[in-house]
């Protein structure tokens, strides 16, 4: 009887450990923490000098995440709203195409160089 109870308990523990590690990571932390910012100048990789142009070209355009369309209620047309989206949603998961709704929708995945700039912008504190 004790052997069966022990086996059942062991099974439950292993199941929790196995299935607990299978969920997708929507948090920004893993992308930001793992970002290799070697070669990215934090002084020029700011929202105004770099990130806004990327978001305008790939995300905040008509019909998507601009101030008027706000697809899925996401506005990436201003510094404040962009910072909030990247801090509070699964935007990193989406742009990295890692199990979330891949963005930009209907286009190719953003290049590694662009993803690195966005990740490093976050890692360096979302400088304006």
N, C-alpha and C positions, 0 to 999 in steps of 0.2 A: 504494500500500500504506500509506504513512504517512498519507494522507488518511483512509482507512478507520479506521485505528487512532485518529487524532485524533477523528473523529466518534464512534466507540464510547466513547472516554474521556469526551468531552463529554456524551454521552447518559447515561452512568453517573453523572456528577456532578450533572446536572440531575435525574435520577430520585431520587437520594438527597436532594437539597435539597427537591424537591417532596413526596415521600412522608414524609420526616422531619418535615415541618410539618403533616401531616394527622392526627396522633394526638391523641386527647382528652387534656386536661390534668386529671389526677386530683389533682395536688398542691394542698395548701392555699395555697401561696405566692401564686399568681396572684389568688385571691379576696381573701386578706388584704392583699396589697400594693396591690390596686386599690380597697380599701374606702374609701369617702368617709365619714369619721367626723365631718364637720361636723354639729354639732347633737346628737351623741351624747356625753353626759357620762360620761367614763371612770370617775368616782367612783361613779356609780350603775349603770353597765352592767357589773356584776360577775356572777359565777355566782350568788351568793346573792341579790342584789337584783333580778336581771333574767333571766338566762339559764336558771336552774333552772325557773322558772315556764313559760318557753317550751318547754323540753325535756319537762317533765312533761305539758304540754297536748298536744303534738304528736308526741312520740317515745317517752318513757319511760312509756307506759301499758300496761295489761294486754294481753298477747299480742304486744307489740312489743319495745321495747328497755328494759323495766324489769328490775329485779334478778332476777326469777324467770323470765321468758320468755327474755330475752337472745337475741332473734331474730338469727340469723347471728352469734351469740356477741358481740353488741354490747350493752353495758349503759350507758345514759345516765341512770342514776338517782342517781349521786353525782358530786361534783366531780372526783375523781381519774380515774374511769373516763371521764367525758365529755371531760375535757381530753385524755386519752390517745387516745380515738377521733378527735377532731378533729385532733390532731397527727399521727396515724400511719395514718389510713385515707383513703379517698376520700370522706369525709363531706361535705366542702364541695361536691364535684362532684355528689353525690346530692341535697343540699338545694337546689342551684341548678338542678337538672334539666338538667345540661350533659353529656349523653352517658353518664352512669352510671345505676345503678338509682335511679330517682326516688323521693325520700322527701319527705314521709310517704306511704307506700304506700296506695293506695286513697282518698286525700284530695287536696284541692286543693294546689297549690304554696304554700309559705309566702309571705306578703306580702313585698314589697321592704323594708318597714320592719323586719320580723322578721329577714330575711336580713342587713340592714345591722347590726342589733344583734349577731348572731352573728359576722359578719365582724369587726366592731370589737372585740368581746370578745377575739377571737384577736389582732387587730392590736395591742391594748393589753396583751398578755402573759398572757391567760387569768386575769385577776384573780379571786380567790376571793371 
